[in-house]
Each structure stands twice: as C-alpha cells, then as structure tokens.
Amino acid sequence: MNITLNGQSEALTAPCSLYDFLLERNLELSKVIVEHNGNIIPQADWHTLLLKEQDSLEVLRFVGGG
C-alpha cells in the first residue's frame, strides 16, 4: 500500500491508523498537526482514521524559537 507523506511516496506493509503511523515514526504527538487528503485532522480522530491506498499526509511539527 502506498501513501504520500510530505510529498514523498511511502510504502506501508499493512493498513494502520493515523495514530499508529505517527507513533511508528517516533513523532512527539503533542507537537504535530496532520493534514489528511487536504483536511486538518483533530487529534481525537487519529485513532479511528485508517490510512488507505493513495492517501496524502502532510505532517507539520511545531518548532519554538525566536
């Protein structure tokens, strides 16, 4: 199964939830926002949103600084 992550093709071995996908990438979940197929997905929905073939994700990380 192939999806697009931040403009790059990524192969998944099995369907998974958005939450599990993000966890596997060791992201600090409290510091990211996710756009799925053009829509911002609230964190409350990450467990139930299942990724499927040709989905497109943009994962943005909050960065502090000055």
N, CA, C and O atoms as a CHARMM CRD file, in Angstrom:
* protein
*
  264
    1    1 MET  N      0.85200  -1.16500   0.00000 PROA 1      0.00000
    2    1 MET  CA     0.00000   0.00000   0.00000 PROA 1      0.00000
    3    1 MET  C      0.90300   1.23500   0.00000 PROA 1      0.00000
    4    1 MET  O      1.85300   1.30700   0.77900 PROA 1      0.00000
    5    2 ASN  N      0.61500   2.19000  -0.85700 PROA 2      0.00000
    6    2 ASN  CA     1.42100   3.40000  -0.95100 PROA 2      0.00000
    7    2 ASN  C      0.61700   4.62900  -0.57300 PROA 2      0.00000
    8    2 ASN  O     -0.54400   4.77800  -0.95600 PROA 2      0.00000
    9    3 ILE  N      1.26000   5.50900   0.19000 PROA 3      0.00000
   10    3 ILE  CA     0.68900   6.80500   0.52500 PROA 3      0.00000
   11    3 ILE  C      1.73600   7.86400   0.20200 PROA 3      0.00000
   12    3 ILE  O      2.87800   7.54000  -0.12400 PROA 3      0.00000
   13    4 THR  N      1.34800   9.11100   0.29300 PROA 4      0.00000
   14    4 THR  CA     2.29500  10.21000   0.12900 PROA 4      0.00000
   15    4 THR  C      2.43300  10.91200   1.47300 PROA 4      0.00000
   16    4 THR  O      1.43900  11.32200   2.07200 PROA 4      0.00000
   17    5 LEU  N      3.66100  11.04800   1.94000 PROA 5      0.00000
   18    5 LEU  CA     3.95700  11.71500   3.20100 PROA 5      0.00000
   19    5 LEU  C      4.85500  12.90400   2.91500 PROA 5      0.00000
   20    5 LEU  O      5.99800  12.73900   2.48800 PROA 5      0.00000
   21    6 ASN  N      4.34300  14.09400   3.14700 PROA 6      0.00000
   22    6 ASN  CA     5.09700  15.32900   2.91600 PROA 6      0.00000
   23    6 ASN  C      5.72200  15.35000   1.52300 PROA 6      0.00000
   24    6 ASN  O      6.88200  15.72200   1.35100 PROA 6      0.00000
   25    7 GLY  N      4.91800  14.93800   0.52500 PROA 7      0.00000
   26    7 GLY  CA     5.36000  14.99100  -0.86100 PROA 7      0.00000
   27    7 GLY  C      6.18500  13.81300  -1.33800 PROA 7      0.00000
   28    7 GLY  O      6.55400  13.75800  -2.51100 PROA 7      0.00000
   29    8 GLN  N      6.48500  12.86200  -0.44900 PROA 8      0.00000
   30    8 GLN  CA     7.29900  11.70200  -0.80500 PROA 8      0.00000
   31    8 GLN  C      6.46800  10.42600  -0.71300 PROA 8      0.00000
   32    8 GLN  O      5.66500  10.26000   0.20600 PROA 8      0.00000
   33    9 SER  N      6.66800   9.52900  -1.67300 PROA 9      0.00000
   34    9 SER  CA     5.96200   8.24700  -1.65200 PROA 9      0.00000
   35    9 SER  C      6.48100   7.40200  -0.49700 PROA 9      0.00000
   36    9 SER  O      7.68100   7.36700  -0.22200 PROA 9      0.00000
   37   10 GLU  N      5.56000   6.72600   0.16900 PROA 10     0.00000
   38   10 GLU  CA     5.92400   5.86800   1.29000 PROA 10     0.00000
   39   10 GLU  C      5.09300   4.59800   1.20900 PROA 10     0.00000
   40   10 GLU  O      3.87500   4.65300   1.04100 PROA 10     0.00000
   41   11 ALA  N      5.75300   3.45700   1.33000 PROA 11     0.00000
   42   11 ALA  CA     5.06100   2.17200   1.28200 PROA 11     0.00000
   43   11 ALA  C      4.72900   1.71200   2.69100 PROA 11     0.00000
   44   11 ALA  O      5.56900   1.76700   3.59000 PROA 11     0.00000
   45   12 LEU  N      3.49600   1.25700   2.87400 PROA 12     0.00000
   46   12 LEU  CA     3.06700   0.68200   4.14400 PROA 12     0.00000
   47   12 LEU  C      2.84500  -0.80600   3.92700 PROA 12     0.00000
   48   12 LEU  O      2.31000  -1.21100   2.89500 PROA 12     0.00000
   49   13 THR  N      3.24900  -1.61600   4.88400 PROA 13     0.00000
   50   13 THR  CA     3.10400  -3.05900   4.73800 PROA 13     0.00000
   51   13 THR  C      1.68900  -3.52500   5.03300 PROA 13     0.00000
   52   13 THR  O      1.27200  -4.58400   4.56300 PROA 13     0.00000
   53   14 ALA  N      0.94500  -2.73900   5.81100 PROA 14     0.00000
   54   14 ALA  CA    -0.42600  -3.10900   6.16100 PROA 14     0.00000
   55   14 ALA  C     -1.20800  -1.85200   6.49300 PROA 14     0.00000
   56   14 ALA  O     -0.61700  -0.83400   6.85400 PROA 14     0.00000
   57   15 PRO  N     -2.51500  -1.90700   6.37700 PROA 15     0.00000
   58   15 PRO  CA    -3.32100  -0.75600   6.79000 PROA 15     0.00000
   59   15 PRO  C     -3.09500  -0.46700   8.27300 PROA 15     0.00000
   60   15 PRO  O     -2.88500  -1.38300   9.06700 PROA 15     0.00000
   61   16 CYS  N     -3.13800   0.80000   8.63200 PROA 16     0.00000
   62   16 CYS  CA    -2.96700   1.17000  10.03000 PROA 16     0.00000
   63   16 CYS  C     -3.68800   2.48700  10.28600 PROA 16     0.00000
   64   16 CYS  O     -4.06000   3.20200   9.35500 PROA 16     0.00000
   65   17 SER  N     -3.87600   2.78800  11.55800 PROA 17     0.00000
   66   17 SER  CA    -4.49300   4.05800  11.91500 PROA 17     0.00000
   67   17 SER  C     -3.46000   5.16800  11.78100 PROA 17     0.00000
   68   17 SER  O     -2.25400   4.92200  11.80400 PROA 17     0.00000
   69   18 LEU  N     -3.94500   6.36800  11.64400 PROA 18     0.00000
   70   18 LEU  CA    -3.05600   7.52800  11.59800 PROA 18     0.00000
   71   18 LEU  C     -2.22500   7.59300  12.87300 PROA 18     0.00000
   72   18 LEU  O     -1.03100   7.88800  12.82300 PROA 18     0.00000
   73   19 TYR  N     -2.84800   7.32100  14.00800 PROA 19     0.00000
   74   19 TYR  CA    -2.15100   7.33800  15.29200 PROA 19     0.00000
   75   19 TYR  C     -0.96700   6.36600  15.29400 PROA 19     0.00000
   76   19 TYR  O      0.14400   6.74200  15.66700 PROA 19     0.00000
   77   20 ASP  N     -1.20100   5.12800  14.88000 PROA 20     0.00000
   78   20 ASP  CA    -0.12500   4.13200  14.85400 PROA 20     0.00000
   79   20 ASP  C      0.97300   4.52800  13.87200 PROA 20     0.00000
   80   20 ASP  O      2.15900   4.33800  14.14400 PROA 20     0.00000
   81   21 PHE  N      0.57500   5.07300  12.73900 PROA 21     0.00000
   82   21 PHE  CA     1.53600   5.53100  11.74500 PROA 21     0.00000
   83   21 PHE  C      2.47400   6.58200  12.34300 PROA 21     0.00000
   84   21 PHE  O      3.69000   6.50900  12.16400 PROA 21     0.00000
   85   22 LEU  N      1.90900   7.54800  13.04700 PROA 22     0.00000
   86   22 LEU  CA     2.71800   8.60900  13.65100 PROA 22     0.00000
   87   22 LEU  C      3.60600   8.06500  14.76100 PROA 22     0.00000
   88   22 LEU  O      4.76200   8.47000  14.88300 PROA 22     0.00000
   89   23 LEU  N      3.07700   7.15200  15.57300 PROA 23     0.00000
   90   23 LEU  CA     3.87200   6.55000  16.64700 PROA 23     0.00000
   91   23 LEU  C      5.07800   5.80600  16.09900 PROA 23     0.00000
   92   23 LEU  O      6.16800   5.89000  16.66400 PROA 23     0.00000
   93   24 GLU  N      4.89300   5.07700  15.00200 PROA 24     0.00000
   94   24 GLU  CA     5.98400   4.31400  14.40100 PROA 24     0.00000
   95   24 GLU  C      7.12500   5.21600  13.94300 PROA 24     0.00000
   96   24 GLU  O      8.26400   4.76800  13.81300 PROA 24     0.00000
   97   25 ARG  N      6.82000   6.47000  13.70300 PROA 25     0.00000
   98   25 ARG  CA     7.83700   7.42400  13.25500 PROA 25     0.00000
   99   25 ARG  C      8.43300   8.22500  14.40400 PROA 25     0.00000
  100   25 ARG  O      9.16000   9.19300  14.18000 PROA 25     0.00000
  101   26 ASN  N      8.12400   7.82300  15.63300 PROA 26     0.00000
  102   26 ASN  CA     8.68100   8.44100  16.84400 PROA 26     0.00000
  103   26 ASN  C      8.46000   9.95300  16.89500 PROA 26     0.00000
  104   26 ASN  O      9.32500  10.70300  17.34800 PROA 26     0.00000
  105   27 LEU  N      7.30400  10.38500  16.43000 PROA 27     0.00000
  106   27 LEU  CA     6.98000  11.80300  16.47800 PROA 27     0.00000
  107   27 LEU  C      6.42100  12.16300  17.84600 PROA 27     0.00000
  108   27 LEU  O      5.72900  11.36100  18.47200 PROA 27     0.00000
  109   28 GLU  N      6.71800  13.35400  18.29900 PROA 28     0.00000
  110   28 GLU  CA     6.15400  13.85600  19.54500 PROA 28     0.00000
  111   28 GLU  C      4.74400  14.35000  19.21600 PROA 28     0.00000
  112   28 GLU  O      4.56200  15.46300  18.72300 PROA 28     0.00000
  113   29 LEU  N      3.76000  13.50900  19.49400 PROA 29     0.00000
  114   29 LEU  CA     2.40100  13.72200  19.01400 PROA 29     0.00000
  115   29 LEU  C      1.77800  15.02900  19.48100 PROA 29     0.00000
  116   29 LEU  O      0.90700  15.57300  18.80100 PROA 29     0.00000
  117   30 SER  N      2.19900  15.53500  20.60900 PROA 30     0.00000
  118   30 SER  CA     1.63500  16.79500  21.10500 PROA 30     0.00000
  119   30 SER  C      2.17200  18.00700  20.33700 PROA 30     0.00000
  120   30 SER  O      1.70600  19.12900  20.53500 PROA 30     0.00000
  121   31 LYS  N      3.16300  17.77200  19.45300 PROA 31     0.00000
  122   31 LYS  CA     3.78400  18.88300  18.73400 PROA 31     0.00000
  123   31 LYS  C      3.64500  18.77400  17.22400 PROA 31     0.00000
  124   31 LYS  O      4.42300  19.37400  16.48200 PROA 31     0.00000
  125   32 VAL  N      2.64500  18.00500  16.76000 PROA 32     0.00000
  126   32 VAL  CA     2.43400  17.90400  15.32000 PROA 32     0.00000
  127   32 VAL  C      0.97500  18.19300  14.98500 PROA 32     0.00000
  128   32 VAL  O      0.07400  18.04400  15.81100 PROA 32     0.00000
  129   33 ILE  N      0.78700  18.60600  13.75800 PROA 33     0.00000
  130   33 ILE  CA    -0.54000  18.76500  13.18100 PROA 33     0.00000
  131   33 ILE  C     -0.52900  17.97300  11.88000 PROA 33     0.00000
  132   33 ILE  O      0.48400  17.92500  11.18200 PROA 33     0.00000
  133   34 VAL  N     -1.66900  17.34900  11.55600 PROA 34     0.00000
  134   34 VAL  CA    -1.71400  16.46000  10.40300 PROA 34     0.00000
  135   34 VAL  C     -2.82800  16.87700   9.44600 PROA 34     0.00000
  136   34 VAL  O     -3.97600  17.09000   9.83700 PROA 34     0.00000
  137   35 GLU  N     -2.44300  16.98200   8.18900 PROA 35     0.00000
  138   35 GLU  CA    -3.40500  17.20000   7.11800 PROA 35     0.00000
  139   35 GLU  C     -3.52500  15.88800   6.34800 PROA 35     0.00000
  140   35 GLU  O     -2.52600  15.33900   5.88400 PROA 35     0.00000
  141   36 HSD  N     -4.73800  15.39600   6.21600 PROA 36     0.00000
  142   36 HSD  CA    -5.01400  14.13300   5.51600 PROA 36     0.00000
  143   36 HSD  C     -5.90600  14.43600   4.32600 PROA 36     0.00000
  144   36 HSD  O     -7.04800  14.86600   4.48900 PROA 36     0.00000
  145   37 ASN  N     -5.38300  14.21200   3.13300 PROA 37     0.00000
  146   37 ASN  CA    -6.13300  14.47400   1.90000 PROA 37     0.00000
  147   37 ASN  C     -6.73100  15.88300   1.87900 PROA 37     0.00000
  148   37 ASN  O     -7.86200  16.08400   1.43600 PROA 37     0.00000
  149   38 GLY  N     -5.94900  16.85600   2.37000 PROA 38     0.00000
  150   38 GLY  CA    -6.36300  18.25400   2.31200 PROA 38     0.00000
  151   38 GLY  C     -7.16000  18.74500   3.50100 PROA 38     0.00000
  152   38 GLY  O     -7.54600  19.91300   3.54000 PROA 38     0.00000
  153   39 ASN  N     -7.41800  17.88000   4.47700 PROA 39     0.00000
  154   39 ASN  CA    -8.19700  18.26900   5.65200 PROA 39     0.00000
  155   39 ASN  C     -7.37300  18.11200   6.92400 PROA 39     0.00000
  156   39 ASN  O     -6.71200  17.09200   7.12000 PROA 39     0.00000
  157   40 ILE  N     -7.41400  19.13300   7.79600 PROA 40     0.00000
  158   40 ILE  CA    -6.74900  19.03700   9.09200 PROA 40     0.00000
  159   40 ILE  C     -7.53700  18.04100   9.94000 PROA 40     0.00000
  160   40 ILE  O     -8.75900  18.13800  10.05500 PROA 40     0.00000
  161   41 ILE  N     -6.82500  17.08700  10.53100 PROA 41     0.00000
  162   41 ILE  CA    -7.45900  16.04100  11.32900 PROA 41     0.00000
  163   41 ILE  C     -7.21500  16.31900  12.81700 PROA 41     0.00000
  164   41 ILE  O     -6.06400  16.38300  13.25000 PROA 41     0.00000
  165   42 PRO  N     -8.29500  16.48400  13.60900 PROA 42     0.00000
  166   42 PRO  CA    -8.11800  16.68100  15.05500 PROA 42     0.00000
  167   42 PRO  C     -7.48300  15.44200  15.69500 PROA 42     0.00000
  168   42 PRO  O     -7.72000  14.31600  15.25500 PROA 42     0.00000
  169   43 GLN  N     -6.68100  15.65900  16.72700 PROA 43     0.00000
  170   43 GLN  CA    -6.02400  14.53700  17.40200 PROA 43     0.00000
  171   43 GLN  C     -7.02200  13.50500  17.90100 PROA 43     0.00000
  172   43 GLN  O     -6.70000  12.31700  17.95000 PROA 43     0.00000
  173   44 ALA  N     -8.20100  13.91700  18.26700 PROA 44     0.00000
  174   44 ALA  CA    -9.22100  12.97800  18.76400 PROA 44     0.00000
  175   44 ALA  C     -9.60500  11.95200  17.71200 PROA 44     0.00000
  176   44 ALA  O    -10.11400  10.88500  18.05500 PROA 44     0.00000
  177   45 ASP  N     -9.37600  12.24700  16.44400 PROA 45     0.00000
  178   45 ASP  CA    -9.74300  11.33800  15.35600 PROA 45     0.00000
  179   45 ASP  C     -8.58200  10.48100  14.85400 PROA 45     0.00000
  180   45 ASP  O     -8.78500   9.63400  13.98400 PROA 45     0.00000
  181   46 TRP  N     -7.38500  10.67600  15.37300 PROA 46     0.00000
  182   46 TRP  CA    -6.22300   9.95100  14.88200 PROA 46     0.00000
  183   46 TRP  C     -6.34400   8.44400  15.06900 PROA 46     0.00000
  184   46 TRP  O     -5.85500   7.68000  14.23500 PROA 46     0.00000
  185   47 HSD  N     -6.99200   7.99800  16.15600 PROA 47     0.00000
  186   47 HSD  CA    -7.11600   6.55600  16.42200 PROA 47     0.00000
  187   47 HSD  C     -8.06100   5.87400  15.43900 PROA 47     0.00000
  188   47 HSD  O     -7.87700   4.69900  15.12000 PROA 47     0.00000
  189   48 THR  N     -9.05900   6.58800  14.96400 PROA 48     0.00000
  190   48 THR  CA   -10.08800   5.95800  14.13200 PROA 48     0.00000
  191   48 THR  C     -9.86800   6.15100  12.64200 PROA 48     0.00000
  192   48 THR  O    -10.50000   5.46300  11.84000 PROA 48     0.00000
  193   49 LEU  N     -8.99200   7.06500  12.24700 PROA 49     0.00000
  194   49 LEU  CA    -8.74800   7.29200  10.83000 PROA 49     0.00000
  195   49 LEU  C     -7.78000   6.23000  10.31300 PROA 49     0.00000
  196   49 LEU  O     -6.61600   6.19900  10.71000 PROA 49     0.00000
  197   50 LEU  N     -8.26200   5.36600   9.43100 PROA 50     0.00000
  198   50 LEU  CA    -7.41700   4.33000   8.84800 PROA 50     0.00000
  199   50 LEU  C     -6.84700   4.81400   7.52700 PROA 50     0.00000
  200   50 LEU  O     -7.57500   5.29400   6.65900 PROA 50     0.00000
  201   51 LEU  N     -5.54300   4.68200   7.39000 PROA 51     0.00000
  202   51 LEU  CA    -4.88100   5.08100   6.14900 PROA 51     0.00000
  203   51 LEU  C     -5.16700   4.05300   5.07400 PROA 51     0.00000
  204   51 LEU  O     -5.22800   2.85300   5.34000 PROA 51     0.00000
  205   52 LYS  N     -5.34200   4.54500   3.84400 PROA 52     0.00000
  206   52 LYS  CA    -5.60200   3.64300   2.73100 PROA 52     0.00000
  207   52 LYS  C     -4.77900   4.05400   1.51300 PROA 52     0.00000
  208   52 LYS  O     -4.16600   5.12100   1.48900 PROA 52     0.00000
  209   53 GLU  N     -4.77900   3.19700   0.51800 PROA 53     0.00000
  210   53 GLU  CA    -4.01400   3.40400  -0.71300 PROA 53     0.00000
  211   53 GLU  C     -4.23600   4.80400  -1.27200 PROA 53     0.00000
  212   53 GLU  O     -5.36400   5.28800  -1.36500 PROA 53     0.00000
  213   54 GLN  N     -3.12600   5.44000  -1.63900 PROA 54     0.00000
  214   54 GLN  CA    -3.11400   6.76400  -2.28500 PROA 54     0.00000
  215   54 GLN  C     -3.49500   7.92600  -1.37200 PROA 54     0.00000
  216   54 GLN  O     -3.70900   9.03500  -1.86400 PROA 54     0.00000
  217   55 ASP  N     -3.58800   7.70800  -0.04700 PROA 55     0.00000
  218   55 ASP  CA    -3.81400   8.82300   0.86300 PROA 55     0.00000
  219   55 ASP  C     -2.61800   9.76200   0.81800 PROA 55     0.00000
  220   55 ASP  O     -1.49700   9.35800   0.51200 PROA 55     0.00000
  221   56 SER  N     -2.88200  11.00700   1.12700 PROA 56     0.00000
  222   56 SER  CA    -1.83400  12.02400   1.16700 PROA 56     0.00000
  223   56 SER  C     -1.81400  12.65000   2.55500 PROA 56     0.00000
  224   56 SER  O     -2.83700  13.12300   3.05000 PROA 56     0.00000
  225   57 LEU  N     -0.63200  12.64800   3.18000 PROA 57     0.00000
  226   57 LEU  CA    -0.45100  13.23500   4.50800 PROA 57     0.00000
  227   57 LEU  C      0.58000  14.34400   4.45400 PROA 57     0.00000
  228   57 LEU  O      1.60300  14.23200   3.77700 PROA 57     0.00000
  229   58 GLU  N      0.29900  15.40500   5.17000 PROA 58     0.00000
  230   58 GLU  CA     1.28900  16.43700   5.45500 PROA 58     0.00000
  231   58 GLU  C      1.38700  16.49600   6.97500 PROA 58     0.00000
  232   58 GLU  O      0.39500  16.77600   7.64800 PROA 58     0.00000
  233   59 VAL  N      2.55700  16.24000   7.51300 PROA 59     0.00000
  234   59 VAL  CA     2.77900  16.27400   8.94600 PROA 59     0.00000
  235   59 VAL  C      3.68300  17.45600   9.24200 PROA 59     0.00000
  236   59 VAL  O      4.82200  17.51800   8.77800 PROA 59     0.00000
  237   60 LEU  N      3.16300  18.38700  10.01700 PROA 60     0.00000
  238   60 LEU  CA     3.90000  19.59400  10.35900 PROA 60     0.00000
  239   60 LEU  C      4.22900  19.57800  11.83900 PROA 60     0.00000
  240   60 LEU  O      3.39100  19.22800  12.66900 PROA 60     0.00000
  241   61 ARG  N      5.45400  19.96000  12.16200 PROA 61     0.00000
  242   61 ARG  CA     5.90700  19.98700  13.55300 PROA 61     0.00000
  243   61 ARG  C      6.01100  21.41900  14.02800 PROA 61     0.00000
  244   61 ARG  O      6.50000  22.29400  13.31200 PROA 61     0.00000
  245   62 PHE  N      5.54300  21.64900  15.25000 PROA 62     0.00000
  246   62 PHE  CA     5.68400  22.95900  15.87000 PROA 62     0.00000
  247   62 PHE  C      7.11800  23.10600  16.36100 PROA 62     0.00000
  248   62 PHE  O      7.65300  22.21100  17.01600 PROA 62     0.00000
  249   63 VAL  N      7.72600  24.21900  16.04900 PROA 63     0.00000
  250   63 VAL  CA     9.10200  24.47600  16.45900 PROA 63     0.00000
  251   63 VAL  C      9.13900  25.80100  17.19900 PROA 63     0.00000
  252   63 VAL  O      8.64100  26.81300  16.70400 PROA 63     0.00000
  253   64 GLY  N      9.72900  25.79200  18.38200 PROA 64     0.00000
  254   64 GLY  CA     9.86700  27.01900  19.14800 PROA 64     0.00000
  255   64 GLY  C     11.15500  27.74200  18.77100 PROA 64     0.00000
  256   64 GLY  O     12.05700  27.16400  18.16500 PROA 64     0.00000
  257   65 GLY  N     11.21900  28.95600  19.12600 PROA 65     0.00000
  258   65 GLY  CA    12.43800  29.70900  18.83400 PROA 65     0.00000
  259   65 GLY  C     12.13400  31.19000  18.72100 PROA 65     0.00000
  260   65 GLY  O     11.00800  31.63900  18.93600 PROA 65     0.00000
  261   66 GLY  N     13.13200  31.90400  18.39100 PROA 66     0.00000
  262   66 GLY  CA    12.91200  33.33000  18.30900 PROA 66     0.00000
  263   66 GLY  C     13.70700  33.97200  17.20900 PROA 66     0.00000
  264   66 GLY  O     13.62500  35.18500  17.01400 PROA 66     0.00000
